[in-house]
Amino acid sequence: MYGWTSARISVSAARQCLDIPDDVLTYAVTALSAAIAYLVPPAARDIIVRADVVAREIGQGA
């Protein structure tokens, strides 16, 4: 939620300060969001859930 809010604020500031087309801003925000999502490690809960799924698959002989 906070990421989208900061993206909206950044886009609004860029629109007011610079003459950048909307589609270029959209591509920039999309690329930046994807880059940040790639760099941020998964949460500990996600790792535990994935380990649980793998353990259950191994236990069932899959």
C-alpha positions in Angstrom: 0.0 0.0 0.0 2.7 2.4 0.9 4.6 1.7 -2.3 1.7 2.7 -4.5 1.2 5.9 -2.5 4.8 6.9 -2.9 4.6 6.0 -6.6 1.6 8.2 -7.0 3.3 11.1 -5.2 6.4 10.7 -7.4 4.4 10.7 -10.6 2.4 13.7 -9.5 5.6 15.6 -8.7 7.2 14.6 -12.0 4.1 15.8 -13.9 4.1 19.2 -12.2 7.9 19.8 -12.4 8.7 18.2 -15.8 7.0 17.9 -19.1 7.0 14.1 -19.4 4.3 12.2 -21.3 2.0 10.0 -19.2 3.0 6.7 -20.9 6.7 7.4 -20.2 5.9 7.9 -16.6 3.9 4.7 -16.5 6.8 2.7 -18.0 9.2 4.3 -15.5 7.1 3.4 -12.5 6.5 -0.1 -13.8 10.2 -0.7 -14.4 11.1 0.8 -11.0 8.5 -1.3 -9.2 9.7 -4.5 -10.9 13.3 -3.7 -10.0 12.5 -3.1 -6.4 10.3 -6.2 -6.2 13.3 -8.3 -7.6 15.8 -6.8 -5.1 13.7 -7.1 -1.9 14.1 -10.6 -0.3 11.1 -12.7 0.5 9.7 -12.4 4.0 10.6 -15.1 6.6 6.9 -16.3 6.6 7.0 -16.9 2.8 10.2 -19.0 3.2 8.6 -21.0 6.0 5.4 -21.6 4.0 7.4 -22.8 1.0 9.5 -25.1 3.2 6.3 -26.6 4.6 4.9 -27.2 1.2 8.1 -28.9 0.1 8.2 -31.1 3.3 4.6 -32.1 2.7 5.3 -33.1 -0.9 8.3 -35.2 0.2 6.2 -36.8 2.9 3.6 -37.8 0.3 6.2 -39.4 -1.9 5.6 -36.9 -4.8 
